Amino acid sequence: MKENPRHYYFNNYNKRENFIERSILAVKEHRFILSSIGYIRQYFSYIRQYFRYTFIHRTFLFHNEKLKYSKKLYNSIDSERVVEIPIVKSYLKKFLTSEGKCLEVGNVLNHYFYFNHDIIDKYEVGNGIRNEDIALVKFEKCYDLIISISTLEHVGFDEPIKEHGKIRKAIDNLINALCEKGKMIITVPVKYNPEIDELLQSNPYNFKITFLKRDKFNIWSETNENWSSLNAYGSKFPYANAIAVIEFQKS
């Protein structure tokens, strides 16, 4: 099926992080005005959100601990990344020793801060990134901590060929890669991938799961609401409207 020209434009536009490259593409596609308006709206949104996280809602509670919202502009300040980054960072401080081995599934944290760890990302190319399928990769060592930020919901779902059951293969593979007493921390958006949602509700792995939801200002809080009352991804507000923080310890 031929791709919608509008989708083609935005998909290619969003792949270009450089302002000049984006502007050239916008002119070629005769969408310069649309692009300019989008930029203006985006940066006003950034300024408003940055002010909010700096002066009004500087912190949020996670497991009774006050954490600071992430204020990085990269793919963060108006999405679920504002809480995912500080949450995962707090786990790194608590559970990763200087001698511990850490694996990240999906190259996310390198865009916010650097630390020495292994990275597997099927599609993103970069130094130190293994471009392999997380459901099929063979591990040569075990890890004390495995982390994944809004990545596993794409496995078997947002791929050229959908594969039902692949997410379980990926999770099983990651659990097998944990050292004894190793810990795994995963964040996923709620009501994005039906297969992930089914796992969150049935919980066959006996995960410890914490749900957080956002309001219209992208301010987040833990919630015990029923599953049915949580909003779907992109529904009511942009990006994730609720996320699940999944913890698992190998014993």
C-alpha positions in Angstrom: 0.0 0.0 0.0 1.4 3.4 -1.0 2.3 5.6 1.9 0.2 8.7 2.5 2.2 11.7 1.3 1.5 13.6 4.5 2.8 10.7 6.6 5.8 10.4 4.3 6.6 14.1 4.8 6.3 14.0 8.6 8.1 10.7 9.0 11.1 12.0 7.0 10.9 15.5 8.6 11.0 14.0 12.1 14.1 12.0 11.3 16.1 15.1 10.8 17.4 16.7 14.0 19.3 19.5 12.3 17.3 22.7 11.8 18.8 23.5 8.4 18.0 20.0 7.1 14.4 20.3 8.3 14.1 23.7 6.7 15.4 22.5 3.3 13.1 19.6 3.4 10.1 21.8 4.3 10.9 24.1 1.3 11.2 21.2 -1.1 7.9 19.8 0.1 6.2 23.3 -0.2 5.4 23.2 3.5 7.6 25.9 4.8 4.8 27.9 6.4 3.4 24.7 8.1 6.9 23.9 9.3 7.5 27.4 10.7 4.2 27.4 12.6 5.0 24.0 14.0 8.4 25.2 15.2 7.0 28.3 16.8 4.3 26.3 18.6 6.8 23.7 19.7 9.2 26.1 21.2 6.5 28.1 23.0 5.4 24.8 24.5 9.0 24.1 25.5 9.3 27.4 27.3 6.0 27.0 29.1 6.9 23.5 30.2 10.4 24.4 31.3 9.0 27.3 33.4 6.6 24.9 35.0 9.2 22.2 35.9 11.6 24.9 37.1 9.3 27.1 39.3 6.0 25.4 39.9 6.0 21.6 39.8 9.7 20.9 40.2 9.3 17.4 41.7 6.9 14.4 41.7 6.5 11.5 44.1 7.6 7.9 43.1 7.5 5.3 45.9 7.4 8.1 48.4 10.6 9.6 47.1 10.7 13.1 45.6 12.3 13.1 42.2 13.0 16.1 39.9 11.3 16.3 36.6 13.7 16.0 33.6 14.0 19.4 31.9 16.1 18.2 28.9 14.6 19.4 25.6 15.4 16.2 23.7 12.2 14.2 23.3 11.4 14.9 26.9 9.8 18.0 28.2 6.3 17.5 26.8 6.2 13.7 27.1 6.5 10.8 29.5 10.3 11.1 29.4 10.0 13.9 32.1 9.4 11.1 34.7 10.9 8.1 33.0 14.4 9.5 33.0 14.6 10.5 36.7 12.9 7.2 37.8 15.4 5.1 35.9 18.3 7.3 37.1 17.2 6.7 40.7 17.3 3.0 40.2 20.8 3.3 38.7 22.0 5.1 41.9 20.4 2.5 44.2 21.1 -0.8 42.5 24.2 -0.4 40.2 27.5 -0.5 41.9 30.8 0.6 40.3 31.6 -3.0 39.4 28.1 -3.9 38.3 27.2 -4.7 34.7 24.2 -2.9 33.1 22.3 -3.4 29.9 20.0 -1.0 28.3 17.4 -2.1 25.7 16.8 0.8 23.4 19.3 3.7 23.2 17.6 6.3 25.4 19.8 7.3 28.3 22.8 8.4 26.1 20.7 11.3 24.9 20.4 12.6 28.5 23.5 11.6 30.4 26.4 9.2 29.9 27.5 6.2 31.9 29.4 3.0 31.0 26.9 0.3 30.0 25.9 -2.1 27.2 23.2 -1.1 24.7 21.1 -3.1 22.4 18.9 -1.3 19.9 17.6 -3.0 16.7 17.4 0.2 14.6 19.4 3.1 16.0 23.0 3.2 14.8 25.8 4.6 17.0 29.1 3.9 18.8 28.7 1.1 21.2 25.2 0.1 20.1 24.6 -3.5 19.2 22.0 -3.6 16.4 20.3 -6.9 17.2 16.8 -8.2 17.9 16.3 -8.4 21.7 14.1 -11.5 21.3 16.9 -13.4 19.5 20.2 -12.0 20.8 22.6 -14.4 22.5 24.1 -13.0 25.7 27.7 -13.8 26.5 27.5 -12.6 30.1 24.9 -11.8 32.8 23.8 -8.4 34.0 23.3 -7.0 37.5 20.8 -4.4 36.1 18.7 -4.4 32.9 16.8 -1.2 32.0 14.5 -0.3 29.2 12.7 3.0 28.7 9.5 2.9 26.5 11.0 0.4 24.0 9.6 -3.1 24.6 6.1 -2.0 23.6 7.5 -1.8 20.0 8.8 -5.4 19.9 6.8 -7.5 17.6 4.2 -4.7 17.2 5.8 -1.7 15.5 7.9 -3.8 13.1 7.6 -4.4 9.3 6.1 -7.9 10.1 4.0 -8.1 13.3 4.8 -11.2 15.4 2.3 -12.1 18.1 4.1 -13.5 21.2 7.5 -11.9 20.4 7.3 -9.7 23.5 7.3 -12.7 25.7 10.3 -14.1 24.0 12.1 -10.8 24.6 11.2 -10.7 28.3 12.2 -14.4 28.7 15.5 -13.6 27.0 16.1 -10.6 29.3 15.3 -12.6 32.5 17.7 -15.3 31.4 20.4 -12.6 31.0 20.1 -11.4 34.6 22.7 -12.4 37.1 21.5 -14.1 40.3 19.7 -11.4 42.3 19.9 -9.1 39.2 17.2 -6.5 38.8 15.2 -5.4 35.7 13.5 -2.1 35.4 11.1 -1.5 32.4 8.8 1.4 31.6 6.1 1.1 29.0 3.1 3.3 28.0 -0.3 2.0 29.0 -2.8 1.0 26.3 -0.4 1.3 23.4 0.4 -2.4 22.6 -2.5 -4.8 23.4 -0.1 -7.6 24.1 1.8 -5.6 26.7 -1.5 -4.5 28.2 -2.5 -8.1 28.6 0.8 -8.9 30.3 0.3 -6.0 32.7 -3.1 -7.2 33.7 -2.5 -10.9 34.0 1.1 -10.4 35.3 2.4 -14.0 34.7 5.9 -13.0 35.7 4.9 -11.7 39.1 6.2 -8.3 38.3 6.0 -5.4 40.7 4.1 -2.8 38.7 3.5 0.9 39.5 1.3 3.0 37.4 1.6 6.8 36.9 -0.8 9.0 35.0 -0.5 12.6 33.7 -2.7 15.6 33.7 -3.2 18.2 30.9 0.0 20.0 32.1 2.1 16.9 31.9 2.3 16.6 35.7 2.6 13.0 36.8 1.4 11.1 39.9 1.1 7.5 41.0 -2.4 6.0 40.7 -4.4 3.0 41.8 -7.2 3.6 39.4 -8.8 0.7 37.6 -7.3 -0.3 34.3 -10.4 0.7 32.4 -10.2 4.3 33.7 -6.7 4.9 32.4 -6.4 6.8 29.2 -4.9 5.2 26.1 -1.7 6.4 24.4 -2.3 9.7 22.6 -5.9 9.8 23.8 -7.0 13.0 25.7 -3.3 14.2 25.8 -0.4 13.7 23.4 2.0 10.8 23.9 1.5 8.4 26.9 -1.3 9.3 29.2 -0.2 6.6 31.7 2.9 4.5 32.1 3.8 1.3 33.9 7.1 1.0 35.8 7.9 -2.7 35.9 10.3 -4.2 38.4 11.6 -7.7 38.5 14.3 -9.3 40.6 15.8 -12.7 39.8 16.0 -15.0 42.7 
